C-alpha cells in the first residue's frame, strides 16, 4: 500500500453515455495523489474504448458481466495500491474537494474506519432542492445534539441505530481505509442490490465512522439505474437486511430492522399481488411474522385474494 494514495474504483456497465464526465470529475480532484481503476463489467457498448483511448492514466480491466456492482468493485479493490479506497458509480460526478476533505479527516481521526460525505441527486431536468443528508432527520438531530456543523464522528452504536431506520450511506459517498475494507471481507457478491449498505453496516458494527455534511458528489438518476428494477432491488434488500439483523447484537436495534423488513415484505407483496398472488401472500406472511398487521397488509391480502379468484375464474 502507498501511504496517502487514494484508489478510486469505478464499476462500469454500458456506461458510455456518462463515463467521460465521471472520469473527468475524479481526475480533477484537488487531492494530488489519486489512482483510478475502471472495472468494465461485460459492457456491450463503447465504455472500454472510451476509457482506453481518452484516459490513458486510468487502469482499465474487464470481466464477464456479474449482474451487480459487488464483484467488479471487489475486483478493482484487489488491484488497488492506495492507503484509502473509494468506490464510485460510472454515471455520477465527483466535486473537486471531496477526496481532500475525506482524506484529511481520516488522517486526523485514526480510530475511524470510513467517512461519508453528503450528496445531491440530479437528472436531465436539474438538481434536487435538498441534499440527501437534509432528508435524514435522525442524522441531523444527532449532529445538532452534538453541536456539529460540518464534520464529526458517529460512535458504532449511534451509527447503527441511525442506519437501521435511515440509510444515509451510498457507494460513492464513502472513503475507507483499505485495510478495513479487506478486514471485513469487502462487498458481499451474493447481493446484487444493497451491497453497499451491507458493507457499511458491517464496518459500523466494529468501528466508528465519520460524516461530512459537505456535498461531495452529484448522483445522477436516469432510467437505467438499478434502483428502477423494483422487485430485484427489494429481493436483495430483504436478503441483505436479514443478514445484517442476524449480526446486530443490540435488541433495540434488531426491533428496528424487523420493522423495516416487514415494510419491505409488504412492498414486495403489493408489487406482486396481481402478477403472482401466491408469492405475494408468502411475503405478507413474513411481514406478519415480523410484527406488521395493519390496513396496508389487509388491503394487500384482499388484492391477492381477488387476483387468485379472478385467475381461477378465467381458468374454469
Secondary structure by P-SEA (a helix, b strand, c coil): ccccbbbbbbbbccccccaaaaaaaaaaccccbbbbbbbbcccccaaaaaaacccccbbbbbbcccccaaaaaaaaaaaccccbbbbbccccccccaaaaaaaaaaaacccccbbbbbbcccccccccccccccccaaaaaaaaaaccccbbbbcaaaaaaaaacccccccccccccaaaaaaacccccccccaaaaaaaaaaaacbbbbbbccccbbbbbcccccccaaaaaaaaaaaaaaaaaaacccaaaaaaaaaaaaaaaaaaaaaaccccaaaaaaaaaaaaaaccccaaaaaaaaaaaaaaaaaaaaac
